Amino acid sequence: MRTVKVQFTWWWLQILAVQLTLIHAIPPAAPLQCQDGGAGGCTLFNSYGVWNDRRDCRVLNATYPKTEQELVSAVAYANKNKLKVKVVSKFSHTIPKLACPDGGGGGVTVDAGVGLRQLIDAVEAAGLSLAASPYWEGVSVGGLISTGSHGSSWWGRGGAVHDHVTGVSLVVPAKPSEGYAKVVRIGEKDPLFNAARLSLGMLGVISKVTLSLERGFKRSITFNFSDDSQLEEIFMSHAKENEFGDITWYPSRHTAVYRYDNRVPLESAGDGSFDFLGFQANSILISKSTRAIEKSLENSRNAKGKCAMASTFIGAKKLIANGLKNGLIFTGYPVVGRQGKMQSSGSCLYSPSYRIDESCAWDPRIKGLSFYESTAIFPATKFADFIRDVKKLRDLNPDNFCGVDIYNGFLIRFIKASQAYLGQSADSVVVDFNYYRADDAATPRLNQDVWEEVEQMAFGKYGARPHWAKNRDAAFGGVKGKYSNLGKFVEAKRQLDPANLFSSGWSEGMIAGEAAAVAAKGEGCALEGRCVCSDDSHCSPAKGYLCKEGLVYQEARVCRYSSSSSFTSTV
């Protein structure tokens, strides 16, 4: 195995050398693909090219309003003709089928379709800063507030962008005498405000958003790679002491990376930026090769090979500070730069179309990376026990966790209690983790049971809430009972959209807590998180995967591989 590790290290150091060069990426494909100019209907894709159920989202037609009045006309047409409506942004970065029609400084008012980077640059040019935004900038303003997008902070208004909203304009259905559609302006004192600022696109079409701003400021960031032995004891103090702090946990490597991240005066020296490594353009050849290697390790059940990859990746991230740059490159800590250059990134998005050799690593056109993204939101008071349980599971065999460490480990962020009906009712900890997804729905994954047990620990044992725009379908089971203000949201929905113009079977089932949000159980349904197994047939008995109880959380039901069930393991 020592030879394998050397080979992987050499290979990924070559990748690192490529990443340090100036790269321009092919831009993502348009999410809406129409036939015959739209006459033959359209198909909606998300940015990964595949929905949770792997079924196409067919759309009768599409319109592209450029002004609020054109938007009103579009909604009026849909209401008059009893058509379903969903709003899609340029990048379509939602994972579940929310977008599928069936399935101190003051403030700034912006059209909902404006891209986040465009807004940030305009605000910073005026000497102001948007205090909260997500790490990924490939989203529209309307999309990011609709789905609960966030950064990381328990300070001030907090890390969730919808908590920085002070006004929303919605285009909603209207009576025939009102032209079938109208604009509703909703401010902070309006009874509908806490429903409208995080609405999942179910109340109407957002046309304009007003966000609070602060005087321009800089941030100072340092990453501290440490042992993870005290993670459960110090995560809370870390959040309280660092305004924009987060933690990246690599369980298999027993490593926690603490991000010390605080604002500093605008006159502080430094013109740094954070071009997050995972969002930089990648050579298409490298992305495809990475995928091929991981598929080979999956097929041969080679956990040690995945651990070699994880160690090399983490070493590379430490070497170049995960994308922090003092200028053109990283030269040392701390890195100081303007808020607009330190919070959100996504450089793989921007490139002339003639550059066909690089792209975002997950672009479905290149058959590069393909992964699941699970995101659980915990009350802060329960998170330490979750970490302890995950450590117990990890300690049974640390190699089982290498698959997640190839990506970004566990990204731990912090969002403040919110008054939004679909927001978080208490100060919360958000955990994101990505892991391998097979090319087809019938293929089980190496150590699949581990990630199913972690998910069920989170959403079951500890009552975590799923991020609205991420996760596999099973994570949304029972979500109705986790939001005490869901009834108020439903009432606002009845008031603004009584005919359910902006609803679909998926979204209605989700907020109603009905089975429609999670697929009916059937053969192989647990392999892609469309159900929690209760029978071996929900897994893949022909390939050795049977439904078993969890190893630490014994109430969990997971698809676990057994060599005696089908074939002998090669690990």
Secondary structure, DSSP 4 states (H G I P E B T S, - for coil): -HHHHHHHHHHHHHHHHHHTS----PPPPPSEEESGGGTT-EEE--TTS--TT---EEES------SHHHHHHHHHHHHHTT-------SS---SSTTSSS----EEEEEETTSBHHHHHHHHHHTTEE-S---SB--SBHHHHHHTT-B--BSSTT-SBGGGGEEEEEEEEE--GGGTSEEEEEEETTSTTHHHHTS-TT-S-EEEEEEEEEEE--EEEEEEEEEESTTHHHHHHHHHHH-TT-EEEEEGGGTEEEEEEEEEE-TTSS---EE--GGGS-EEHHHHHHHHHHHHHHHHTT-HHHHHHHHHHHHHHHHHTGGGEESSSS--SSPEEEEHHHHS-B-GGG---TT--SEE-TT-GGGT---EEEEEEEEEHHHHHHHHHHHHHHHHH-GGGGHHHHTTT-EEEEEE----STTS-SS-EEEEEEEEE--SSTT---TTHHHHHHHHHIIIIIT-PEEPTTSS-GGGGTTGGGG-TTHHHHHHHHHHH-TT-TT--HHHHHHHHT-GGGSPPP-TTTTTTTSS--SSGGGSBGGGTEEEEE-SSSTT-EEEEE-GGGSS----
